[in-house]
């Protein structure tokens, strides 16, 4: 209950792997922060986990992304890979549904990493706060190894 009154929201890494600056994501929409402030991830595995407690507000039919909203109104987009929308859902398995409440660390989406590599898909995964102009975003690390139990961002 105390966390509801806390001024900060912590976002944990949604993957086990490496965190990179959003400006280093090789896609101008994300790198230029058109979608919002955030970070990118290079996943060692093939699973995406909830970075915080939230409600699922969007899962496109292409299954390549997921939108989440916290109780405080922070809107998140996790976009798995670049140009993955063109796969039309091939290779993705969604483990949650829209309007479902999820807990930090809960499995959201898994994907066939071998299929993506075979199709030469860049799997850098941006995590953006789509309404970031309403918040102060503190990036904890610019580039390093990170896991799902590691803090990635603090939102104030």
LUMDREN-330232 format. One record per atom (N, C-alpha, C): residue number from 1; residue in three letters; x negated, y negated, z negated. Coordinates in pm, 1 decimal, decimal comma. Example, Ala and Ser with C-alpha at 12.3 -4.5 7.8 and 13.67 -1.06 7.14 Angstrom:
 seq type        u        v        w
   1  Ala  -1319,0    569,0   -780,0
   1  Ala  -1230,0    450,0   -780,0
   1  Ala  -1320,0    330,0   -780,0
   2  Ser  -1285,0    225,0   -708,0
   2  Ser  -1367,0    106,0   -714,0
   2  Ser  -1290,0     -3,0   -787,0
This chain:
 seq type        u        v        w
   1  Unk    -82,0    118,4      0,0
   1  Unk      0,0      0,0      0,0
   1  Unk    -87,0   -125,7      0,0
   2  Unk   -199,4   -120,9    -66,0
   2  Unk   -289,3   -235,8    -69,6
   2  Unk   -331,7   -277,6     70,3
   3  Unk   -351,0   -181,5    162,8
   3  Unk   -398,8   -214,0    296,9
   3  Unk   -300,1   -301,2    373,6
   4  Unk   -172,5   -295,3    340,4
   4  Unk    -74,2   -381,0    406,4
   4  Unk   -101,5   -527,7    376,8
   5  Unk   -156,9   -557,2    261,5
   5  Unk   -181,5   -694,3    221,0
   5  Unk   -325,3   -737,7    246,9
   6  Unk   -408,8   -645,6    290,1
   6  Unk   -546,9   -677,4    322,9
   6  Unk   -550,3   -766,6    446,6
   7  Unk   -647,3   -855,3    451,8
   7  Unk   -658,9   -945,7    565,6
   7  Unk   -730,3   -880,1    682,5
   8  Unk   -794,8   -769,2    660,1
   8  Unk   -873,7   -704,8    764,1
   8  Unk   -809,7   -573,1    808,6
   9  Unk   -829,1   -543,8    936,7
   9  Unk   -794,9   -412,6    990,2
   9  Unk   -923,2   -354,4   1047,0
  10  Unk   -955,4   -233,5   1006,9
  10  Unk  -1075,8   -166,4   1056,2
  10  Unk  -1035,8    -71,8   1168,8
  11  Unk  -1108,2    -82,2   1279,0
  11  Unk  -1092,1     13,9   1387,9
  11  Unk  -1213,7    104,6   1387,8
  12  Unk  -1187,3    233,5   1381,5
  12  Unk  -1293,7    333,5   1385,8
  12  Unk  -1313,1    376,9   1530,8
  13  Unk  -1426,3    436,7   1558,6
  13  Unk  -1453,5    485,3   1693,4
  13  Unk  -1349,9    592,1   1731,0
  14  Unk  -1296,0    586,3   1852,7
  14  Unk  -1200,5    688,1   1896,6
  14  Unk  -1268,0    811,5   1956,5
  15  Unk  -1400,5    811,6   1954,6
  15  Unk  -1479,4    920,7   2014,6
  15  Unk  -1603,5    947,3   1930,8
  16  Unk  -1670,4   1054,4   1964,0
  16  Unk  -1804,8   1080,6   1912,6
  16  Unk  -1898,8   1057,5   2031,0
  17  Unk  -1990,7    964,4   2016,2
  17  Unk  -2080,4    934,8   2127,1
  17  Unk  -2156,5    807,5   2105,8
  18  Unk  -2137,7    710,9   2197,3
  18  Unk  -2213,9    586,8   2195,4
  18  Unk  -2118,7    469,0   2214,8
  19  Unk  -2141,4    361,7   2142,0
  19  Unk  -2065,2    238,7   2158,4
  19  Unk  -2148,9    141,4   2241,0
  20  Unk  -2082,8     68,0   2331,0
  20  Unk  -2151,6    -32,3   2412,3
  20  Unk  -2071,3   -162,6   2410,4
  21  Unk  -2135,2   -270,4   2448,8
  21  Unk  -2066,4   -398,9   2456,0
  21  Unk  -1961,7   -395,7   2567,1
  22  Unk  -1849,4   -461,4   2548,2
  22  Unk  -1744,8   -466,3   2651,3
  22  Unk  -1799,9   -530,6   2778,9
  23  Unk  -1891,8   -624,5   2763,1
  23  Unk  -1951,6   -690,2   2879,1
  23  Unk  -2034,2   -594,4   2964,5
  24  Unk  -2074,4   -480,8   2908,1
  24  Unk  -2153,9   -382,2   2981,0
  24  Unk  -2070,2   -272,8   3046,7
  25  Unk  -1937,4   -279,4   3031,7
  25  Unk  -1848,9   -184,7   3099,8
  25  Unk  -1849,3   -221,5   3248,3
  26  Unk  -1882,4   -127,1   3336,6
  26  Unk  -1894,9   -159,2   3479,3
  26  Unk  -1759,6   -172,0   3551,4
  27  Unk  -1675,1   -258,0   3497,5
  27  Unk  -1545,2   -288,9   3556,9
  27  Unk  -1516,9   -433,9   3519,2
  28  Unk  -1500,2   -520,4   3618,1
  28  Unk  -1491,7   -664,0   3589,5
  28  Unk  -1369,6   -701,4   3506,3
  29  Unk  -1259,9   -625,8   3518,2
  29  Unk  -1140,8   -656,4   3438,6
  29  Unk  -1170,7   -642,5   3289,8
  30  Unk  -1240,8   -535,7   3253,5
  30  Unk  -1276,2   -515,2   3112,3
  30  Unk  -1394,5   -603,3   3071,6
  31  Unk  -1500,0   -605,6   3153,4
  31  Unk  -1622,6   -679,5   3119,3
  31  Unk  -1597,2   -829,7   3103,3
  32  Unk  -1503,3   -883,2   3179,7
  32  Unk  -1472,7  -1026,3   3170,5
  32  Unk  -1369,1  -1056,6   3062,2
  33  Unk  -1323,5   -952,2   2994,5
  33  Unk  -1227,5   -963,9   2883,3
  33  Unk  -1090,0  -1012,4   2928,2
  34  Unk  -1056,4   -987,5   3055,2
  34  Unk   -922,2  -1022,2   3104,0
  34  Unk   -813,3   -950,3   3025,5
  35  Unk   -843,0   -828,2   2983,1
  35  Unk   -746,2   -747,8   2907,7
  35  Unk   -752,3   -778,4   2757,8
  36  Unk   -862,4   -840,9   2715,0
  36  Unk   -881,0   -871,7   2573,9
  36  Unk  -1022,0   -837,4   2528,4
  37  Unk  -1051,8   -878,6   2406,4
  37  Unk  -1181,5   -849,6   2344,3
  37  Unk  -1186,0   -702,4   2306,8
  38  Unk  -1305,2   -645,6   2302,7
  38  Unk  -1316,8   -506,2   2262,5
  38  Unk  -1457,8   -453,3   2276,4
  39  Unk  -1466,6   -322,5   2292,7
  39  Unk  -1593,0   -252,2   2310,2
  39  Unk  -1570,8   -136,5   2406,9
  40  Unk  -1679,8    -77,9   2451,1
  40  Unk  -1672,0     40,8   2535,2
  40  Unk  -1736,7    158,6   2463,8
  41  Unk  -1700,8    278,2   2508,9
  41  Unk  -1756,9    399,3   2450,0
  41  Unk  -1797,9    497,1   2558,6
  42  Unk  -1906,4    569,6   2531,7
  42  Unk  -1948,4    681,3   2614,8
  42  Unk  -1927,1    805,5   2528,8
  43  Unk  -1834,2    888,3   2570,1
  43  Unk  -1791,0   1002,3   2490,2
  43  Unk  -1881,5   1123,8   2511,9
  44  Unk  -1928,6   1183,5   2402,6
  44  Unk  -2003,9   1308,2   2412,6
  44  Unk  -1911,1   1426,0   2441,8
  45  Unk  -1787,9   1414,2   2398,6
  45  Unk  -1691,8   1523,3   2413,3
  45  Unk  -1585,5   1492,6   2516,2
  46  Unk  -1465,3   1541,9   2488,6
  46  Unk  -1354,4   1524,0   2582,4
  46  Unk  -1223,6   1492,3   2509,6
  47  Unk  -1234,9   1431,0   2392,3
  47  Unk  -1115,5   1400,8   2312,9
  47  Unk  -1117,5   1255,9   2267,5
  48  Unk   -997,3   1197,4   2260,8
  48  Unk   -978,9   1060,2   2215,5
  48  Unk   -893,6   1064,8   2089,1
  49  Unk   -940,0    997,9   1984,1
  49  Unk   -872,6    998,5   1854,7
  49  Unk   -821,5    858,4   1820,3
  50  Unk   -721,1    852,6   1734,9
  50  Unk   -665,9    724,6   1690,8
  50  Unk   -770,1    648,4   1609,6
  51  Unk   -797,4    522,2   1646,3
  51  Unk   -896,9    443,1   1574,1
  51  Unk   -842,9    383,0   1443,8
  52  Unk   -711,5    394,4   1422,5
  52  Unk   -647,0    340,8   1302,9
  52  Unk   -505,2    398,5   1296,3
  53  Unk   -437,5    375,0   1185,6
  53  Unk   -295,7    410,6   1177,2
  53  Unk   -219,3    315,8   1268,4
  54  Unk   -129,1    368,4   1348,9
  54  Unk    -58,1    284,2   1445,0
  54  Unk     62,8    358,7   1500,8
  55  Unk    136,0    289,9   1584,9
  55  Unk    247,3    349,8   1657,6
  55  Unk    208,0    353,3   1805,3
  56  Unk    238,7    463,7   1871,5
  56  Unk    211,9    476,3   2015,1
  56  Unk    317,8    393,4   2087,9
  57  Unk    273,3    292,7   2162,5
  57  Unk    370,5    207,5   2232,6
  57  Unk    369,7    229,4   2383,2
  58  Unk    267,4    300,6   2434,4
  58  Unk    262,4    321,4   2578,1
  58  Unk    172,0    438,5   2612,9
  59  Unk    224,4    528,6   2696,1
  59  Unk    144,0    633,7   2759,0
  59  Unk    189,1    637,7   2904,7
  60  Unk    106,8    588,8   2996,7
  60  Unk    149,1    589,3   3137,0
  60  Unk    160,9    732,4   3190,5
  61  Unk    238,0    748,4   3295,8
  61  Unk    255,1    882,4   3354,3
  61  Unk    122,6    938,3   3404,3
  62  Unk     26,3    851,0   3431,7
  62  Unk   -106,4    894,9   3476,0
  62  Unk   -191,6    947,9   3360,5
  63  Unk   -146,8    929,9   3236,9
  63  Unk   -208,0    985,5   3115,4
  63  Unk   -351,6    938,7   3089,4
  64  Unk   -399,8    839,8   3161,2
  64  Unk   -539,5    795,8   3152,8
  64  Unk   -562,4    688,6   3046,4
  65  Unk   -456,8    649,0   2977,8
  65  Unk   -468,2    541,5   2879,3
  65  Unk   -360,7    559,5   2773,2
  66  Unk   -376,9    483,3   2664,9
  66  Unk   -275,8    485,7   2559,9
  66  Unk   -272,7    348,8   2493,0
  67  Unk   -153,3    302,7   2465,5
  67  Unk   -136,1    176,7   2395,3
  67  Unk    -88,2    203,2   2253,7
  68  Unk   -146,4    132,8   2157,4
  68  Unk   -112,6    148,6   2016,7
  68  Unk    -82,1     11,4   1957,4
  69  Unk     -0,7      9,0   1852,7
  69  Unk     28,5   -115,6   1782,0
  69  Unk     27,2    -87,3   1632,7
  70  Unk    -49,0   -168,6   1558,8
  70  Unk    -56,9   -151,0   1413,8
  70  Unk     62,3   -218,8   1346,7
  71  Unk     80,1   -190,1   1220,0
  71  Unk    187,4   -254,1   1143,0
  71  Unk    168,8   -404,7   1136,7
  72  Unk     44,9   -450,2   1149,1
  72  Unk     16,8   -594,3   1146,6
  72  Unk     35,8   -659,4   1283,8
  73  Unk     72,5   -580,4   1384,2
  73  Unk     97,8   -635,6   1516,4
  73  Unk    -20,2   -636,5   1610,8
  74  Unk   -131,6   -576,3   1571,7
  74  Unk   -249,5   -569,7   1658,5
  74  Unk   -222,3   -466,1   1767,3
  75  Unk   -237,2   -508,2   1892,1
  75  Unk   -209,9   -421,0   2006,9
  75  Unk   -340,2   -373,2   2068,0
  76  Unk   -353,2   -242,0   2080,6
  76  Unk   -475,8   -179,3   2129,6
  76  Unk   -448,4   -103,6   2258,2
  77  Unk   -546,8   -104,6   2346,0
  77  Unk   -543,1    -22,4   2465,8
  77  Unk   -671,5     58,6   2470,3
  78  Unk   -656,7    189,9   2480,2
  78  Unk   -771,1    279,0   2502,5
  78  Unk   -755,8    329,3   2645,2
  79  Unk   -852,6    295,7   2729,9
  79  Unk   -848,1    329,6   2872,5
  79  Unk   -958,0    431,7   2899,7
  80  Unk   -919,5    555,0   2926,4
  80  Unk  -1016,3    663,3   2941,7
  80  Unk  -1076,5    660,7   3081,5
  81  Unk  -1202,5    624,7   3088,7
  81  Unk  -1271,4    621,4   3216,5
  81  Unk  -1229,6    504,6   3303,9
  82  Unk  -1297,5    492,5   3416,4
  82  Unk  -1270,0    386,6   3512,6
  82  Unk  -1211,6    449,7   3638,8
  83  Unk  -1111,5    390,6   3693,2
  83  Unk  -1041,3    440,6   3812,5
  83  Unk   -972,4    575,4   3789,2
  84  Unk   -949,4    610,7   3665,1
  84  Unk   -884,1    738,6   3635,1
  84  Unk   -734,6    734,4   3664,8
  85  Unk   -678,6    616,6   3680,9
  85  Unk   -536,6    605,8   3717,3
  85  Unk   -511,1    679,2   3849,5
  86  Unk   -612,8    682,1   3936,5
  86  Unk   -599,1    746,5   4067,4
  86  Unk   -585,5    898,3   4058,9
  87  Unk   -612,1    956,2   3941,8
  87  Unk   -598,8   1101,7   3925,7
  87  Unk   -452,9   1143,7   3903,3
  88  Unk   -366,1   1046,1   3879,1
  88  Unk   -223,2   1072,4   3857,8
  88  Unk   -197,0   1178,1   3750,6
  89  Unk   -275,6   1175,4   3645,4
  89  Unk   -255,6   1266,6   3533,5
  89  Unk   -334,9   1395,2   3540,0
  90  Unk   -395,8   1424,6   3654,3
  90  Unk   -473,6   1548,0   3668,6
  90  Unk   -589,1   1548,6   3569,5
  91  Unk   -599,8   1654,9   3493,9
  91  Unk   -710,5   1671,9   3401,1
  91  Unk   -688,9   1613,0   3262,7
  92  Unk   -574,2   1550,1   3238,7
  92  Unk   -544,9   1489,6   3108,7
  92  Unk   -435,7   1565,7   3035,3
  93  Unk   -449,5   1574,2   2903,2
  93  Unk   -344,9   1631,8   2819,7
  93  Unk   -317,1   1534,6   2705,1
  94  Unk   -193,7   1487,6   2696,9
  94  Unk   -154,1   1393,5   2593,1
  94  Unk    -96,5   1473,4   2476,2
  95  Unk   -141,3   1443,4   2354,9
  95  Unk   -100,9   1518,5   2236,0
  95  Unk     -1,7   1442,5   2148,0
  96  Unk     39,1   1323,7   2193,2
  96  Unk    135,2   1241,1   2118,6
  96  Unk    238,1   1187,9   2217,8
  97  Unk    341,9   1124,1   2165,2
  97  Unk    441,3   1066,1   2255,2
  97  Unk    472,6    923,2   2213,2
  98  Unk    531,3    848,5   2304,4
  98  Unk    566,5    710,3   2274,6
  98  Unk    657,1    702,7   2152,6
  99  Unk    639,1    598,4   2074,7
  99  Unk    712,5    570,2   1950,7
  99  Unk    671,9    659,2   1833,8
 100  Unk    574,7    746,4   1853,6
 100  Unk    525,2    831,1   1744,7
 100  Unk    425,8    752,4   1659,9
 101  Unk    436,1    767,1   1529,4
 101  Unk    336,6    708,5   1439,5
 101  Unk    219,6    804,2   1430,0
 102  Unk     97,4    748,4   1439,6
 102  Unk    -22,4    830,9   1433,3
 102  Unk   -112,3    780,5   1320,5
 103  Unk   -191,7    870,0   1269,1
 103  Unk   -287,1    838,9   1162,1
 103  Unk   -427,3    831,3   1220,1
 104  Unk   -511,1    748,6   1158,0
 104  Unk   -649,8    737,7   1202,0
 104  Unk   -713,3    876,4   1209,5
 105  Unk   -781,6    902,2   1318,7
 105  Unk   -848,5   1030,8   1337,5
 105  Unk   -763,4   1137,0   1403,7
 106  Unk   -635,4   1107,2   1428,0
 106  Unk   -546,0   1204,0   1492,6
 106  Unk   -580,1   1213,9   1641,6
 107  Unk   -578,3   1335,8   1694,4
 107  Unk   -605,3   1358,1   1836,2
 107  Unk   -493,6   1296,5   1920,5
 108  Unk   -532,3   1211,1   2015,4
 108  Unk   -435,1   1145,4   2102,6
 108  Unk   -431,3   1209,1   2241,3
 109  Unk   -546,7   1217,5   2303,8
 109  Unk   -557,0   1267,6   2441,3
 109  Unk   -684,2   1349,7   2454,4
 110  Unk   -676,8   1457,4   2531,0
 110  Unk   -797,5   1531,2   2568,2
 110  Unk   -800,4   1537,2   2721,2
 111  Unk   -918,9   1565,1   2773,8
 111  Unk   -931,1   1567,4   2919,3
 111  Unk  -1037,0   1667,3   2962,4
 112  Unk  -1027,3   1706,3   3088,5
 112  Unk  -1119,7   1802,6   3148,3
 112  Unk  -1244,4   1726,8   3195,8
 113  Unk  -1344,6   1724,3   3111,3
 113  Unk  -1465,7   1647,5   3140,4
 113  Unk  -1537,8   1701,0   3264,6
 114  Unk  -1535,4   1832,7   3283,8
 114  Unk  -1602,3   1891,7   3400,4
 114  Unk  -1535,0   1847,7   3530,0
 115  Unk  -1402,6   1841,5   3530,0
 115  Unk  -1328,2   1793,8   3646,8
 115  Unk  -1365,6   1648,8   3676,9
 116  Unk  -1371,3   1566,7   3572,2
 116  Unk  -1404,8   1424,7   3590,3
 116  Unk  -1546,7   1409,9   3647,2
 117  Unk  -1639,9   1487,4   3595,7
 117  Unk  -1777,4   1481,4   3645,4
 117  Unk  -1785,1   1529,7   3790,3
 118  Unk  -1709,7   1635,2   3820,8
 118  Unk  -1706,0   1688,5   3957,1
 118  Unk  -1652,7   1583,4   4055,3
 119  Unk  -1555,2   1504,1   4010,2
 119  Unk  -1496,3   1399,2   4094,6
 119  Unk  -1573,7   1267,2   4083,6
 120  Unk  -1686,0   1271,1   4011,1
 120  Unk  -1773,4   1154,7   3993,2
 120  Unk  -1700,8   1035,1   3929,9
 121  Unk  -1619,2   1065,0   3830,0
 121  Unk  -1546,0    962,5   3755,4
 121  Unk  -1636,2    908,2   3645,4
 122  Unk  -1646,3    777,5   3636,1
 122  Unk  -1719,1    713,4   3527,8
 122  Unk  -1630,2    720,8   3403,9
 123  Unk  -1675,4    787,8   3299,3
 123  Unk  -1593,9    811,4   3180,2
 123  Unk  -1613,8    709,4   3068,6
 124  Unk  -1676,4    596,2   3097,4
 124  Unk  -1683,3    491,0   2996,1
 124  Unk  -1540,2    454,5   2957,5
 125  Unk  -1516,7    449,8   2827,8
 125  Unk  -1381,8    430,5   2774,6
 125  Unk  -1373,3    298,9   2697,3
 126  Unk  -1312,2    195,8   2758,6
 126  Unk  -1292,2     70,9   2686,3
 126  Unk  -1182,7     82,8   2580,2
 127  Unk  -1203,2     15,3   2469,4
 127  Unk  -1102,2     -5,4   2365,4
 127  Unk  -1087,4   -156,2   2354,2
 128  Unk   -970,8   -206,5   2391,7
 128  Unk   -950,5   -351,1   2388,2
 128  Unk   -831,9   -386,3   2299,7
 129  Unk   -842,4   -503,5   2239,2
 129  Unk   -732,4   -559,8   2161,5
 129  Unk   -662,9   -654,0   2258,5
 130  Unk   -547,2   -612,8   2310,0
 130  Unk   -483,7   -687,6   2417,9
 130  Unk   -427,5   -821,5   2371,8
 131  Unk   -405,1   -836,5   2242,5
 131  Unk   -363,2   -966,4   2188,1
 131  Unk   -474,0  -1025,0   2100,5
 132  Unk   -599,1  -1008,8   2145,2
 132  Unk   -715,8  -1049,2   2065,5
 132  Unk   -723,8  -1199,9   2042,6
 133  Unk   -657,3  -1279,7   2124,0
 133  Unk   -662,9  -1425,0   2105,0
 133  Unk   -598,5  -1467,0   1972,6
 134  Unk   -519,8  -1377,9   1913,3
 134  Unk   -453,0  -1406,7   1786,4
 134  Unk   -538,1  -1370,4   1664,2
 135  Unk   -656,2  -1311,6   1687,3
 135  Unk   -736,1  -1258,4   1577,2
 135  Unk   -882,8  -1297,1   1591,6
 136  Unk   -955,2  -1280,1   1482,3
 136  Unk  -1100,4  -1289,2   1483,6
 136  Unk  -1151,8  -1146,4   1486,5
 137  Unk  -1232,8  -1115,0   1585,7
 137  Unk  -1284,0   -979,1   1603,8
 137  Unk  -1431,0   -976,6   1563,2
 138  Unk  -1463,4   -889,0   1469,9
 138  Unk  -1602,4   -872,4   1427,9
 138  Unk  -1653,1   -739,5   1481,2
 139  Unk  -1754,5   -746,3   1567,5
 139  Unk  -1815,7   -624,9   1621,3
 139  Unk  -1924,5   -582,0   1524,3
 140  Unk  -1919,5   -457,9   1483,1
 140  Unk  -2014,1   -410,7   1382,1
 140  Unk  -2147,2   -369,4   1441,7
 141  Unk  -2144,0   -314,7   1561,8
 141  Unk  -2267,0   -274,6   1629,2
 141  Unk  -2253,8   -307,1   1777,3
 142  Unk  -2363,0   -342,8   1839,6
 142  Unk  -2361,2   -375,1   1982,5
 142  Unk  -2382,3   -250,8   2068,7
 143  Unk  -2474,0   -166,2   2025,2
 143  Unk  -2500,0    -44,0   2101,3
 143  Unk  -2569,1     56,7   2010,0
 144  Unk  -2505,3    170,3   1989,6
 144  Unk  -2565,5    273,9   1906,4
 144  Unk  -2481,3    400,4   1913,1
 145  Unk  -2532,9    505,7   1851,6
 145  Unk  -2456,4    630,3   1836,9
 145  Unk  -2344,9    603,5   1736,7
 146  Unk  -2231,1    666,3   1758,4
 146  Unk  -2115,8    642,1   1671,7
 146  Unk  -2026,3    764,6   1672,6
 147  Unk  -1951,5    783,0   1565,4
 147  Unk  -1858,3    895,1   1557,0
 147  Unk  -1723,7    848,3   1505,3
 148  Unk  -1626,8    937,2   1506,1
 148  Unk  -1490,0    898,7   1470,3
 148  Unk  -1475,6    855,9   1324,3
 149  Unk  -1573,9    881,4   1242,8
 149  Unk  -1569,1    835,4   1103,2
 149  Unk  -1648,6    706,4   1081,6
 150  Unk  -1693,9    646,1   1191,9
 150  Unk  -1771,9    522,7   1185,1
 150  Unk  -1686,7    403,9   1225,8
 151  Unk  -1702,2    294,3   1152,1
 151  Unk  -1631,8    171,4   1183,1
 151  Unk  -1690,7    109,9   1310,8
 152  Unk  -1601,6     64,5   1400,3
 152  Unk  -1646,1      2,5   1524,4
 152  Unk  -1616,4   -147,5   1527,3
 153  Unk  -1498,6   -186,4   1478,4
 153  Unk  -1456,3   -325,8   1481,3
 153  Unk  -1380,4   -360,3   1354,0
 154  Unk  -1388,9   -485,3   1314,3
 154  Unk  -1304,7   -536,4   1206,2
 154  Unk  -1224,6   -651,7   1264,7
 155  Unk  -1095,6   -648,6   1242,3
 155  Unk  -1007,0   -752,0   1295,0
 155  Unk   -952,1   -830,8   1177,2
 156  Unk   -967,8   -962,8   1184,9
 156  Unk   -923,5  -1051,3   1077,5
 156  Unk   -816,5  -1145,8   1128,9
